[in-house]
Amino acid sequence: MKVAILGTRGIPASYSGFETAAEQLAGRLSARGHEVVVYCRPHVVDRRLTEHVGARLVHLPTLRNKYLDTFTHTLLSSLHAARNVKPDVALFFIAGNSPLCLVTRTAGIPTVINVDGLDSDRSKWPPFAKAYLRFAERNAPRWADTALTDSHAVAEIFEQRYGRRIGVVPYGVEDPGQPATGTLERLGLEARRYVLFVGRLEPENNPHVLVEAFSRISAAAARDMKLVVVGGAPYADEYIRTVHRRGDPRVVFPGYVFGPGYWELQRNAYAFCAPTEVGGTHPVILEAMAAGNCVLVNDHAPNVETVGDAGLTFSGEEGVPSLARQLERLLADPQLVEGMRERARERARRYSWEAVTDQYESLLQRAVSARGPGPLPAELVSPR
């Protein structure tokens, strides 16, 4: 089976959960004997890289604009896939790309789209962008052969909002077991002496809420721990400056950290906090659990679904005061934190990338089979 993956920034993963999913699926499907093609953006992936984890990389241009980057690159990718690659099946990510599923479907290519966590709910989008994304989300099941998301909670919201039930395949997780790299030493950190945040520094992920909540906790109550805020975001410079200004000297902003350094930070944190209020199954939450972290999340329904009884929650509606109270509770109770670590590891085992790849492989194969000639009508079958 030849599979084209479209709609992400490309691989190797260096930005978000979409790219991590694309990289994991590309590598594992390739290892199973499938031919995989991943479309990449030139400002993210080095054009000289033509293959990664067994997948072929295709580099196409784009318009570097907050509102047009994804759409223009995916448009060119879908045209290239239809005319040049001609895969057996196309796998798109992100609901905003759903109109482009028509390009591959019109070319006779079975098409699947993962709408992720309903991007239209993100506060970073102005009204016209939200309206477009609602339009794209509503029509994704009609324009693709198969539409899915990564969370049952999101699937329920989708059904309530648009009257259509879509499939669910969660994101996966795998702790690569890489050794320490000296990242803690470079950042002036000590193991189990910091609270960790990882994510895009955008309003709906609420790093500003976490920074403000942490600033309300005295150094004595925090037991002299630090807060480490890992991440960044394109087109969000002013917001990022606002987050930085809310911090105090106990807050460390290292920017992006990937690979072994990232896992070193995950494994050695005292606790991990995900205050995000949108999206579905966030890979960083799964990775925190796989690393054996005590996890504290916003009580946004998909977050609660992800952590189950293996994490703690704070009230997203109340915001800073609720988060500050829960942080103080964790900081004051190391035994509670240690008890949550094993729960987190155990729950993370449910989300193996091998199991997720099994589901995607089956789904893609069904999409291909559904486009076949199908069985003959009963009246045309000769009796034996």
C-alpha atoms as one frame of an Amber mdcrd trajectory, in Angstrom:
protein
   0.000   0.000   0.000   1.338   3.430  -0.958   0.366   6.071   1.626   0.706
   9.848   1.267   0.683  11.955   4.448  -0.374  15.567   3.917  -1.229  18.630
   5.985   1.611  18.595   8.552   4.834  20.600   8.520   6.744  17.436   7.737
   9.211  15.141   9.440  11.490  14.822  11.409   9.006  16.129  13.978  10.016
  19.537  15.293   6.842  21.374  16.198   3.667  19.650  17.372   1.643  16.485
  17.834   0.683  16.336  14.150   4.309  15.968  13.147   5.008  13.432  15.899
   2.065  11.337  14.694   3.206  11.641  11.072   6.738  10.562  11.992   5.635
   7.609  14.107   3.121   6.382  11.539   5.513   6.892   8.625   8.276   4.905
  10.298   6.081   2.076  11.505   4.083   1.716   8.283   7.349   1.724   6.310
   8.726  -1.007   8.578   5.622  -3.060   7.801   6.388  -2.947   4.085   4.201
  -0.021   2.995   5.526   2.792   0.812   5.064   6.110   2.616   5.435   9.635
   1.213   5.395  12.638   3.589   5.003  16.213   2.342   7.272  18.777   4.034
   7.525  22.556   4.267  10.885  24.130   3.345  11.099  26.453   6.367  10.712
  23.468   8.722  12.468  20.510   7.064  15.870  20.708   5.356  15.328  20.243
   1.600  18.463  18.110   1.415  16.746  15.417   3.473  14.987  13.081   1.050
  14.209  10.150   3.348  13.462   9.717   7.036  12.450   6.621   9.052  12.013
   4.765   5.758   9.586   7.304   4.259  10.206   9.429   1.165  10.068  13.175
   1.759   8.634  15.568  -0.812   9.449  19.263  -0.326   7.062  21.839  -1.760
   6.884  25.637  -1.301   4.333  27.525   0.766   3.262  31.043   1.715   4.727
  31.876   5.106   1.649  33.498   6.547  -0.219  32.626   9.753  -3.479  32.060
   7.887  -2.239  30.691   4.551   0.823  28.571   5.364  -0.974  25.291   6.031
  -3.632  25.657   3.329  -1.315  26.669   0.482   1.219  23.941   1.236  -1.489
  21.285   1.526  -3.082  22.484  -1.721   0.200  22.023  -3.581   0.739  18.694
  -1.808  -2.687  17.351  -2.764  -2.182  18.367  -6.405   1.263  16.742  -6.434
  -0.111  13.580  -4.832  -2.951  13.367  -7.357  -0.786  14.008 -10.417   2.637
  12.594  -9.529   2.681  10.248  -6.535  -0.753   8.657  -7.129  -0.873   6.862
  -3.760  -3.285   4.095  -2.885  -4.600   6.268  -0.036  -4.110   9.841   1.205
  -4.009  10.692   4.926  -4.647  14.359   5.747  -4.232  16.038   9.128  -6.068
  19.145  10.433  -9.720  19.998   9.765  -8.853  23.191   7.894  -7.442  21.022
   5.112 -10.702  19.157   4.545 -11.675  21.008   1.292  -8.431  19.721  -0.215
  -9.578  16.146   0.313 -11.697  16.797  -2.791  -8.517  17.059  -4.861  -7.366
  13.537  -4.072 -10.886  12.060  -4.046 -11.607  13.547  -7.479  -8.440  11.831
  -8.676  -9.856   8.513  -7.455  -7.597   8.311  -4.394  -9.259   7.061  -1.169
  -8.920   9.863   1.361  -8.847   9.922   5.161  -8.652  13.012   7.385  -7.853
  13.411  11.078  -9.636  16.611  12.167  -7.680  16.574  15.457  -9.212  18.570
  18.312 -11.545  21.023  16.535  -9.210  23.877  15.642 -12.103  26.340  15.390
 -12.230  26.546  19.194  -8.762  28.079  19.400  -8.784  31.678  20.586  -5.875
  32.664  18.337  -8.144  32.702  15.286 -10.056  35.862  14.304 -13.785  35.564
  13.467 -13.318  34.957   9.732 -10.817  32.143  10.384 -13.120  30.546  12.976
 -16.014  30.676  10.494 -13.897  28.974   7.825 -12.722  26.291  10.255 -16.301
  25.548  11.373 -17.233  25.210   7.688 -14.275  22.873   7.081 -14.998  20.782
  10.186 -18.683  20.387   9.344 -17.923  19.129   5.844 -14.886  16.951   6.594
 -16.947  13.701   6.787 -18.527  14.550   3.424 -15.370  15.596   1.578 -13.204
  12.691   2.793 -14.003   8.997   2.609 -13.313   8.734   6.343 -13.031  11.395
   9.063 -11.681  10.766  12.540 -10.358  12.505  15.618  -8.072  11.493  18.488
 -10.499  11.669  21.414 -13.926  10.264  22.257 -14.756  13.539  24.017 -14.004
  15.466  20.820 -16.053  12.984  18.759 -19.010  13.641  21.060 -18.612  17.415
  20.692 -18.394  16.970  16.908 -21.616  14.958  16.887 -23.446  17.488  19.060
 -22.228  20.390  16.936 -22.537  18.941  13.442 -24.859  15.951  13.766 -22.283
  13.442  12.496 -20.373  10.792  14.446 -16.759  10.376  13.366 -14.180   7.723
  14.207 -11.602   7.851  16.996  -7.961   6.782  16.943  -5.881   8.253  19.797
  -2.345   9.497  19.525   0.321   7.172  20.833   3.356   7.460  23.051   6.724
   5.804  23.423   9.521   6.649  25.821  12.639   6.108  23.679  14.776   5.374
  26.722  17.480   7.833  25.731  20.173   8.660  28.304  20.618  12.062  29.923
  22.230  14.731  27.751  23.247  17.430  30.229  20.145  19.521  29.522  19.375
  19.975  33.229  22.896  21.179  33.904  22.787  23.552  30.921  19.549  25.116
  32.172  20.640  25.273  35.807  18.061  22.728  36.952  18.084  19.910  39.493
  16.160  16.645  39.174  12.743  16.735  40.914  13.190  20.451  41.614  10.996
  21.942  38.890   7.468  21.896  37.470   7.372  21.402  33.697   5.194  22.839
  30.926   5.680  21.857  27.281   3.648  23.222  24.390   3.026  25.980  21.924
   3.060  29.356  23.651  -0.409  30.318  22.475  -3.356  31.664  24.530  -5.514
  28.533  24.488  -2.640  26.494  25.949  -2.656  28.927  28.895   1.049  29.194
  29.725   0.214  32.687  31.029  -2.223  31.119  33.512   0.443  28.715  34.747
   3.108  31.414  35.040   0.738  33.674  37.001  -0.404  30.823  39.255   3.185
  29.856  40.029   4.084  33.486  40.802   1.397  33.486  43.530   3.179  30.688
  45.399   5.877  31.842  47.795   9.395  30.499  47.480   8.968  28.763  50.830
   5.698  27.070  49.781   7.275  26.145  46.442  10.225  24.643  48.345  12.523
  26.720  46.112  11.435  24.862  42.984  11.406  26.380  39.508   8.884  26.428
  36.692  10.238  25.417  33.277   8.187  26.611  30.284   9.336  24.775  27.151
   8.098  25.821  23.714   7.415  28.696  21.367   5.109  29.507  18.472   5.348
  31.171  15.075   3.367  34.395  14.612   2.898  34.809  18.393   5.800  37.067
  19.402   3.713  39.610  21.307   1.882  36.959  23.323   5.165  35.209  24.137
   6.597  38.512  25.394   3.505  38.883  27.595   4.077  35.417  29.094   7.720
  36.254  29.771   6.785  39.510  31.507   4.448  37.657  33.889   7.238  35.382
  35.042   9.589  35.903  37.975  13.227  34.768  38.364  12.043  31.251  39.254
  10.606  30.743  35.742  12.927  29.335  33.052  12.121  29.803  29.338  14.500
  27.563  27.328  12.525  27.777  24.055  12.073  24.550  22.107  13.820  21.418
  23.376  13.618  18.239  21.298  14.840  14.653  21.322  16.925  13.328  24.223
  16.976  16.724  25.952  13.191  16.862  25.951  12.912  13.392  27.484  15.532
  14.297  30.096  13.300  17.198  31.158  10.202  14.959  31.247  11.774  12.202
  33.316  13.297  14.496  35.923  10.422  16.914  36.578   8.719  17.041  39.974
   5.393  17.399  38.192   4.048  18.200  34.732   1.295  20.759  34.145  -0.918
  21.009  31.036  -3.288  23.984  31.442  -4.541  23.795  27.848  -8.278  24.301
  27.324  -8.709  23.105  23.726  -7.831  20.141  21.524  -8.107  16.398  21.887
  -5.498  13.910  23.090  -2.394  16.025  23.651   0.774  14.024  22.950   2.748
  15.929  25.590   0.355  14.697  28.284   0.826  11.107  27.104   4.598  11.621
  27.036   4.579  13.055  30.552   2.711   9.977  31.782   5.026   7.613  29.904
   7.983   9.351  31.557   6.440   8.665  34.960   5.416  12.200  35.742   2.763
  13.328  38.186   0.383  15.124  35.792  -1.865  18.108  36.534  -4.259  19.151
  33.751  -7.031  21.625  32.983 -10.398  19.864  33.446 -11.121  20.236  29.709
 -12.999  16.992  28.852 -10.405  15.461  26.466  -7.656  16.085  29.054  -9.718
  14.294  31.704 -10.317  11.426  29.251  -6.575  11.151  28.618  -5.378  11.052
  32.232  -8.287   9.130  33.786  -7.450   8.405  37.424  -3.721   8.760  36.703
  -3.651  12.555  36.945  -5.028  15.523  38.853  -7.150  18.379  37.509  -7.828
  22.042  38.219 -10.841  24.126  37.227 -10.273  25.738  33.864 -13.279  27.977
  34.456 -11.822  29.337  37.695  -8.343  29.536  36.212  -5.401  30.956  38.145
  -6.737  30.554  41.727  -7.679  26.896  41.170  -4.380  26.092  39.480  -2.397
  27.827  42.232  -4.204  25.773  44.906  -3.520  22.486  43.131   0.126  23.366
  42.569   0.500  24.208  46.259  -1.121  20.880  47.126   1.377  18.970  44.970
   4.359  20.972  46.155   3.404  20.289  49.779   2.857  16.541  49.326   5.791
  14.649  47.751   4.179  11.326  48.723   1.086  12.135  46.660   3.325  13.006
  43.716   5.245   9.741  43.999   2.016   7.764  44.193   0.746   9.344  40.973
   3.896   8.445  39.038   3.224   4.704  38.787  -0.416   5.323  37.920   0.723
   7.542  35.076   3.152   4.948  33.714   0.488   2.255  33.841  -2.075   4.368
  31.975   0.458   5.369  29.315   0.896   1.691  28.405  -2.588   1.796  26.852
  -1.359   4.259  24.231   1.445   2.386  22.487   2.348   3.600  18.992   2.288
   0.017  17.747  -1.373  -0.307  18.747  -2.176   3.081  17.215  -0.412   2.082
  13.983  -2.466  -1.130  13.901  -5.622   0.989  13.954  -4.411   3.389  11.269
  -3.203   0.555   9.046  -6.572  -1.183   9.285  -8.446   2.071   8.674  -6.346
   2.954   5.609  -6.712  -0.542   4.179 -10.489  -0.364   4.621 -10.546   2.965
   2.799  -8.636   1.402  -0.103 -10.884  -1.656  -0.195 -14.029   0.466  -0.125
 -12.971   2.128  -3.375 -12.684  -1.245  -5.128 -15.267  -2.694  -7.507 -17.187
  -4.388  -4.677 -19.283  -7.557  -4.878 -21.673  -8.272  -7.739 -25.377  -7.713
  -7.096 -27.101 -10.930  -5.995 -29.233 -11.137  -9.171 -26.054 -11.320 -11.309
 -24.450 -14.164  -9.397 -25.001 -17.587 -10.978 -26.304 -20.229  -8.554 -23.980
 -23.152  -7.976
